[in-house]
Amino acid sequence: MKYQNLKVPSEKVSFKAAVRQGLGSQQGLFFPRKFETIDNINGLLELPTIERNKAILANFISEDLSATEIDNIIRQAFSFPAELKSVDDKSYCLELFHGPTLAFKDFGAKFMAACLKYFSNDKKITILTATSGDTGAAVAHAFFEVPNIEVVILYPKGKISTLQEKMFTTLGNNIRTIAVNGTFDDCQQLVKQSFDDQALVQAIGLNSANSINISRLLAQVCYYFEAIAQLPVERREQAVVSVPSGNFGNLTAGIIATTLGLPIKRFIATTNINDTVPRYLKTGEWLPKETQATLSNAMDVSSPNNWPRIAYMIESGQFAKEQLEGYSIDETRTQESLKELHSAGYLSEPHAAVAFAGLSQSLEEDEIGIFLGTAHPAKFKQSVEEILDINLPLPEALANCIDKEILSIEMEVSFEALRSFLVLE
């Protein structure tokens, strides 16, 4: 399978090259031209998780990796579960936070790290990535102390939770972190500018572990199959999935899953008040506004990087726009949703609460709802405790880093400053 640059379609590369490069020319995203439906989806859903994921991902990576290598990569990347938990008689939460950094991005980061171990050819690689909260920790832990790979993570200073920050800024070694005096969108733009500088790309072997890297998205496709596999067979055809959306990589992966034949009736793109996509779906106008800080900080994104991939699947006729609706959830409704979940006996956090609120507004009588739980509630300990008036103990992964020193440097929104840092590092 070849991966084409969505901005420069004549640029077609292998999976290996797409993973190594991250972005194509003109900041174009690599993406398959067409997705082929997988035969016998029902049989696939009955397989054990590892065997199912190998069958799904082999379609995308087998030209560059042997069967043994694929087996090793899949076992490394999916060494922890995605669990579907019943909230009430019509709603389930797909818990994606049982990995090492307690967030859904562990799946994609571990998959990408495992792939790059085979693709690096012992040459130095510099991973440059931006995070609005959870990507940083997932990438940092996936690549920590991996030979020949340096990691630089940009994040908006003061705009992620302290526990999120501690999970990736305290490691040191080959993990460097920069607190940018700006928004996540500013951090994303700095990453894109870096990839436009071909001299810099060549000098430090630049790559990115954001969801702009196709490997991240392909791994995430698998847990949508896992969700449907865990539903009772008689409920699978009526499944509606609400995705808490910021940079829209997670929703992209879900839509890819449907193009492969997974029976999901429709998707709900649920954002916080940073509502570029819900407004676009209603009006047809793409008008990003200034990003606003919210309780669901990992979704504080106004210019989502992955939307061009979703737009491509719609425009190429591989996904029907009618199967997607968008909702924007304000701060008051987010808190109310979190309380509703708690009253139902389910402890959650702001991002999943946003997704549940969107699901609650949209779900019809004959449908079954799944909303994605993208992070452990303890990663947002302060806000969850305040909203629910509870005491939330820290899991071991967070307790181990809470007292460690933050090693970040501070930087203005300046490509020149970032370039100098990267070259000197």
C-alpha positions in Angstrom: 0.0 0.0 0.0 1.2 3.5 -0.9 0.5 6.6 1.2 -0.2 9.8 -0.8 0.4 13.4 0.3 -3.0 14.9 0.6 -1.7 18.3 -0.5 0.7 16.9 -3.2 -1.0 13.7 -4.4 1.8 12.9 -6.8 4.0 12.3 -3.7 3.4 8.7 -2.8 5.5 6.8 -0.3 5.6 3.5 1.5 4.4 3.0 5.1 8.1 3.0 6.2 8.7 6.3 4.5 5.5 7.8 5.8 6.4 6.9 9.4 10.0 8.1 9.0 9.0 11.4 7.4 5.9 12.2 9.4 4.8 15.0 7.0 5.1 15.4 3.3 6.0 18.4 1.3 3.9 21.6 1.9 3.0 20.2 5.3 0.8 17.6 3.6 -0.5 14.6 5.5 0.2 11.1 4.3 -2.9 8.9 3.8 -4.0 5.9 1.8 -5.8 6.8 -1.4 -8.5 4.1 -0.8 -9.4 1.8 2.0 -10.4 -1.8 1.0 -13.2 -3.5 3.0 -12.0 -6.4 5.0 -13.8 -9.7 4.3 -15.7 -11.5 7.1 -15.9 -8.7 9.6 -18.0 -10.9 11.9 -15.3 -13.5 12.0 -12.7 -10.9 12.6 -14.7 -9.6 15.6 -14.6 -13.1 17.2 -10.8 -13.3 17.1 -8.6 -12.6 20.2 -7.4 -9.0 20.3 -3.8 -9.6 19.2 -4.8 -11.8 16.3 -7.6 -9.4 15.2 -5.2 -6.4 15.3 -2.6 -8.3 13.3 -5.2 -9.0 10.6 -6.3 -5.4 10.5 -2.9 -3.7 10.4 -1.3 -6.2 8.1 -3.3 -4.6 5.3 -1.4 -1.4 5.9 2.1 -2.4 6.9 2.9 -5.9 5.5 4.9 -4.5 2.5 7.5 -3.1 4.9 7.5 -5.6 7.8 7.7 -9.4 8.0 5.0 -11.5 9.7 7.4 -11.9 12.7 8.1 -8.2 12.9 4.4 -7.4 12.8 3.7 -9.9 15.5 6.4 -8.4 17.7 5.1 -4.8 17.1 1.5 -5.7 17.8 2.3 -7.5 21.0 4.3 -4.5 22.2 1.7 -1.9 21.2 -1.4 -3.7 22.6 0.0 -5.1 25.8 -2.9 -3.5 27.8 -6.7 -3.7 27.3 -9.4 -1.4 25.9 -12.4 -2.1 28.1 -16.0 -1.5 27.3 -17.9 -0.6 30.5 -21.6 -0.3 30.8 -22.8 3.0 32.2 -26.6 2.4 31.8 -28.9 0.3 29.7 -28.1 2.3 26.6 -24.6 3.7 27.1 -21.1 2.3 27.3 -17.7 3.9 27.9 -14.8 2.5 26.0 -12.0 2.9 28.5 -8.7 3.6 26.7 -6.7 4.6 29.7 -5.2 1.3 31.0 -1.8 1.8 29.4 1.4 3.1 31.0 0.5 6.8 30.9 -3.2 6.3 31.6 -4.4 7.8 28.2 -5.6 6.5 24.8 -2.5 7.8 23.1 -0.5 5.0 24.6 -1.7 2.7 21.9 -0.5 4.9 19.0 2.7 6.0 20.7 3.8 2.4 21.5 2.9 1.3 18.0 4.9 4.0 16.4 7.9 3.5 18.7 7.9 -0.2 17.9 7.8 0.5 14.2 10.6 3.0 14.3 12.9 0.5 16.0 12.8 -1.5 12.8 12.9 1.6 10.5 15.6 3.7 12.1 18.6 1.8 10.5 20.7 2.9 13.6 20.5 6.5 12.4 19.7 9.4 14.7 16.0 10.4 14.7 14.7 13.5 16.5 11.0 13.3 17.4 9.4 16.7 17.6 5.8 16.8 18.8 3.2 19.1 20.3 0.9 18.1 23.1 -2.4 19.5 24.5 -2.1 17.1 27.4 -1.8 13.4 26.9 0.3 13.0 23.7 3.4 14.2 25.6 3.3 11.5 28.2 2.5 8.7 25.8 5.3 9.7 23.4 7.8 10.3 26.2 7.3 7.0 27.8 7.1 5.1 24.5 10.5 6.5 23.4 12.2 6.9 26.7 15.8 5.6 26.5 15.3 4.2 23.0 18.7 4.3 21.4 19.3 6.9 18.6 16.0 8.7 19.2 15.8 12.1 20.8 12.4 13.5 21.7 11.4 17.2 22.0 7.9 17.9 23.2 6.2 21.3 23.0 3.3 22.2 25.2 1.3 25.3 26.0 2.6 26.7 29.4 0.0 26.7 32.1 -2.7 25.1 29.9 -2.4 21.5 30.8 -3.0 19.8 34.2 -0.1 19.6 36.6 -0.3 15.8 36.6 -0.3 15.6 32.8 2.8 17.9 32.8 4.6 15.9 35.4 4.2 12.6 33.5 6.5 13.8 30.6 8.5 16.7 31.9 10.3 14.8 34.7 12.0 12.0 32.7 15.1 13.7 31.3 17.6 11.5 29.4 16.5 11.6 25.8 13.3 13.4 26.5 13.4 17.2 26.2 10.4 19.4 27.0 9.5 23.0 26.1 6.8 25.1 27.8 5.7 27.5 25.1 4.1 30.8 26.0 1.1 30.3 23.7 -1.6 27.9 22.8 -1.6 24.3 21.5 -2.3 25.7 18.0 0.9 27.8 18.3 2.8 24.6 19.3 1.4 22.8 16.3 2.4 25.6 14.0 6.0 25.5 15.3 6.1 21.8 14.5 4.9 22.4 11.0 7.4 25.2 10.4 10.1 22.8 11.5 9.1 20.3 8.9 9.1 23.0 6.2 12.8 23.6 6.9 14.4 20.9 4.9 17.9 21.7 6.1 16.8 21.2 9.7 14.9 18.0 8.8 18.0 16.5 7.2 20.4 17.8 9.9 18.6 16.2 12.9 16.5 13.4 11.2 13.3 15.2 12.1 10.1 13.2 12.7 6.8 13.8 14.5 4.8 11.6 16.9 1.7 13.7 16.7 -1.4 12.2 15.1 -0.1 13.7 11.9 2.1 10.6 11.8 0.0 7.9 10.1 1.3 5.1 12.4 -0.5 6.7 15.3 -3.8 6.7 13.6 -3.5 3.1 12.3 -3.0 1.8 15.8 -6.1 3.6 17.0 -8.3 2.0 14.4 -8.0 -1.3 16.3 -9.7 -0.3 19.5 -12.9 0.6 17.6 -13.0 -3.0 16.5 -12.4 -3.9 20.1 -15.4 -1.8 21.2 -17.8 -3.5 18.8 -16.4 -6.9 19.5 -17.3 -6.4 23.2 -20.9 -5.4 22.5 -23.6 -8.1 22.5 -23.9 -9.4 18.9 -27.6 -8.2 18.7 -26.6 -4.6 19.5 -23.7 -4.1 17.1 -25.6 -2.8 14.1 -27.1 0.1 16.1 -23.9 1.4 17.7 -23.4 5.2 17.7 -19.9 6.4 18.9 -19.3 9.8 20.5 -15.7 10.9 20.2 -14.2 13.7 22.4 -12.5 15.7 19.7 -9.6 18.1 19.7 -7.1 17.4 17.0 -9.5 14.9 15.4 -7.0 12.0 15.1 -9.3 9.8 17.3 -12.3 10.4 15.1 -10.2 9.9 11.9 -9.3 6.4 13.2 -12.9 5.6 13.9 -14.0 6.6 10.4 -11.2 4.5 8.9 -12.6 1.6 10.8 -16.0 2.0 9.2 -14.4 2.2 5.7 -12.9 -1.2 6.5 -16.4 -2.5 7.2 -16.8 -2.1 10.9 -20.6 -1.7 11.6 -20.8 1.7 13.3 -24.1 3.4 12.5 -22.8 7.0 12.9 -20.3 9.2 14.8 -20.7 12.2 17.0 -17.8 14.7 17.0 -18.1 16.2 20.4 -15.9 19.2 21.2 -15.8 21.7 24.1 -16.3 25.4 23.3 -13.5 25.3 20.8 -16.1 24.4 18.2 -14.6 24.8 14.8 -15.8 21.5 13.4 -19.4 21.4 14.9 -19.9 24.9 13.4 -18.4 23.8 10.1 -20.7 20.8 9.9 -23.7 23.1 10.5 -22.8 26.0 8.3 -20.2 24.7 5.8 -17.8 27.5 6.8 -14.4 26.8 8.2 -13.8 29.6 10.7 -11.4 28.8 13.5 -11.6 31.2 16.4 -9.0 32.0 19.1 -8.5 28.9 21.3 -10.1 29.1 24.8 -8.9 27.2 27.9 -11.4 24.7 29.3 -11.7 21.9 31.8 -11.2 19.4 28.9 -7.8 20.9 28.0 -6.6 18.2 25.7 -9.4 19.3 23.4 -8.4 23.0 23.4 -7.7 23.0 19.7 -9.2 25.4 17.1 -7.3 24.3 14.0 -7.4 20.5 14.1 -4.5 18.9 12.1 -6.4 15.8 11.1 -9.5 17.3 9.7 -8.1 17.2 6.1 -8.0 13.4 6.4 -11.7 13.2 7.3 -12.5 15.7 4.6 -10.7 13.5 2.1 -12.7 10.4 3.1 -15.9 12.4 2.7 -14.9 14.0 -0.6 -13.6 10.7 -2.1 -16.9 9.0 -1.3 -15.5 6.6 1.2 -17.5 8.0 4.2 -20.9 9.6 4.1 -21.0 13.1 5.7 -24.5 12.2 6.9 -23.0 9.7 9.3 -21.2 12.5 11.2 -22.7 15.2 13.4 -21.1 17.6 15.7 -21.9 19.0 19.2 -20.2 21.7 21.2 -20.4 21.3 25.0 -19.8 24.3 27.3 -18.2 24.3 30.7 -21.5 24.2 32.7 -22.8 21.2 30.7 -19.4 19.5 31.0 -19.7 19.6 34.8 -23.3 18.5 34.7 -22.4 15.6 32.5 -19.6 14.5 34.9 -22.1 14.6 37.8 -24.6 12.6 35.8 -22.1 9.9 35.2 -21.1 9.8 38.9 -24.7 9.6 39.9 -25.0 6.6 37.6 -22.1 4.9 39.5 -19.5 5.7 36.9 -16.4 7.9 37.8 -15.1 9.8 34.8 -13.3 13.0 33.8 -14.0 16.2 31.7 -13.1 14.8 28.2 -15.3 11.7 28.5 -18.0 13.9 30.1 -18.0 16.1 27.0 -18.4 13.0 24.9 -21.2 11.6 27.1 -23.0 15.0 26.9 -22.9 14.8 23.1 -24.1 11.3 23.1 -27.0 12.1 25.4 -28.2 14.9 23.1 -28.1 12.7 20.0 -28.9 9.1 20.9 -32.2 7.8 19.5 -34.5 5.2 21.1 -33.3 2.2 19.0 -29.6 3.0 19.3 -26.8 1.9 21.6 -24.2 4.6 22.5 -20.5 4.3 23.1 -18.5 7.3 24.3 -14.7 7.2 24.5 -12.9 7.5 27.9 -9.6 8.9 26.8 -7.8 9.5 30.1 -7.9 8.2 33.7 -9.9 10.5 36.0 -6.9 11.0 38.3 -5.1 12.9 35.6 -7.6 15.6 36.3 -7.6 15.1 40.0 -8.2 18.7 41.0 -11.1 19.5 38.7 -12.8 16.1 39.3 -12.5 16.4 43.0 -13.9 19.9 43.0 -16.8 19.1 40.7 -17.8 15.8 42.4 -16.7 16.7 46.0 -14.8 13.5 46.4 -11.3 12.5 47.3 -9.6 10.8 44.3 -6.5 8.6 45.1 -3.6 8.6 42.6 -2.8 5.5 40.7 0.8 4.4 40.9 1.9 5.9 37.5 0.9 9.3 38.7 2.0 8.9 42.3 5.5 8.0 41.1 6.0 11.4 39.3 4.1 13.9 41.4 7.1 14.9 43.5 9.6 15.0 40.7 11.2 18.2 39.3 9.8 19.6 36.1 12.8 19.8 33.7 11.2 22.0 31.0 12.7 25.1 29.5 10.4 28.1 28.7 10.2 29.5 25.2 8.3 32.2 23.3 6.3 31.4 20.1 9.4 31.7 18.0 10.6 29.3 15.2 14.0 30.8 15.3 14.3 30.1 19.0 13.1 26.5 18.5 15.4 25.9 15.6 18.4 27.0 17.6 17.4 24.7 20.4 17.0 21.8 18.1 20.3 22.3 16.3 22.2 22.8 19.6 20.6 19.8 21.2 
